[in-house]
């Protein structure tokens, strides 16, 4: 059944997710210097939903103001410097990604407590990627560097399932040495659509593959 299929997928991924994170690598590239233009939005309870629905993806940094009793860094100067570094990460990232319609924003967790609680954000400093067509937000656990975050987010724009249509693609699948999921479905079937939704939750950490040809699936 659909429920059993999704349960198997999530159980498999739960056992491999730590391995996937450690093995997942992104292409590094040379970044231009920041041009000085401020692009990062400041969102709150009233503006969040509209911003998410307006852009294919939006990268959000959740923070507690420096000097606040709930800030994990008690030294105000250090906390302020950390906040500036994280905001510059978003500015550098969105300077490159804005051509794809991707935006970045910050949310004050104290002022927008109800929103933060509703979204289930666990701690200040979390970077979460939201999208109007995504079924769940995606918490970014990777290195806090723009040349890592940029290709990571770009991969989230691609279709979440890789189709294996021939022997060459099958060999490429066999060469992938990390946690991966593969399924055999009839394209556009209800089970296939559920599989695509499941793949989107774990994109781009864990690659999902699909085969439509029965002979190829048995090879």
MOTA-V293769 format. One record per residue. N is the residue number from 1. RES is the residue in one small letter. PSI is psi as a letter, one per 30 degrees, with the letter a starting at -180 (* if undefined). Layout:
n->{N;N}
res->{RES;RES}
psi->{PSI;PSI}
//
This chain:
n->{1;2;3;4;5;6;7;8;9;10;11;12;13;14;15;16;17;18;19;20;21;22;23;24;25;26;27;28;29;30;31;32;33;34;35;36;37;38;39;40;41;42;43;44;45;46;47;48;49;50;51;52;53;54;55;56;57;58;59;60;61;62;63;64;65;66;67;68;69;70;71;72;73;74;75;76;77;78;79;80;81;82;83;84;85;86;87;88;89;90;91;92;93;94;95;96;97;98;99;100;101;102;103;104;105;106;107;108;109;110;111;112;113;114;115;116;117;118;119;120;121;122;123;124;125;126;127;128;129;130;131;132;133;134;135;136;137;138;139;140;141;142;143;144;145;146;147;148;149;150;151;152;153;154;155;156;157;158;159;160;161;162;163;164;165;166;167;168;169;170;171;172;173;174;175;176;177;178;179;180;181;182;183;184;185;186;187;188;189;190;191;192;193;194;195;196;197;198;199;200;201;202;203;204;205;206;207;208;209;210;211;212;213;214;215;216;217;218;219}
res->{x;x;x;x;x;x;x;x;x;x;x;x;x;x;x;x;x;x;x;x;x;x;x;x;x;x;x;x;x;x;x;x;x;x;x;x;x;x;x;x;x;x;x;x;x;x;x;x;x;x;x;x;x;x;x;x;x;x;x;x;x;x;x;x;x;x;x;x;x;x;x;x;x;x;x;x;x;x;x;x;x;x;x;x;x;x;x;x;x;x;x;x;x;x;x;x;x;x;x;x;x;x;x;x;x;x;x;x;x;x;x;x;x;x;x;x;x;x;x;x;x;x;x;x;x;x;x;x;x;x;x;x;x;x;x;x;x;x;x;x;x;x;x;x;x;x;x;x;x;x;x;x;x;x;x;x;x;x;x;x;x;x;x;x;x;x;x;x;x;x;x;x;x;x;x;x;x;x;x;x;x;x;x;x;x;x;x;x;x;x;x;x;x;x;x;x;x;x;x;x;x;x;x;x;x;x;x;x;x;x;x;x;x;x;x;x;x;x;x}
psi->{l;e;e;e;e;e;e;e;e;e;e;e;e;e;f;f;e;e;e;e;e;f;f;k;k;k;k;k;l;k;k;l;l;k;g;f;k;j;f;k;l;j;l;a;e;f;f;e;e;e;e;e;f;f;k;e;k;k;k;k;k;k;l;k;k;k;f;k;f;f;k;f;j;f;j;e;e;e;e;e;e;e;e;e;e;e;e;e;e;e;e;e;e;f;e;e;f;f;f;g;g;k;l;l;l;l;k;j;f;e;e;h;e;e;e;e;e;e;f;g;k;e;l;k;f;k;k;k;k;l;k;f;g;k;f;k;l;j;k;k;g;a;k;i;k;e;f;e;e;e;f;e;e;e;f;f;f;l;k;f;k;k;k;j;f;a;e;e;e;e;e;e;e;f;f;j;i;l;k;l;k;k;l;j;l;k;k;g;l;e;e;e;e;e;e;e;e;e;e;e;e;g;k;g;e;k;k;k;l;k;k;f;k;e;e;e;e;f;*}
//
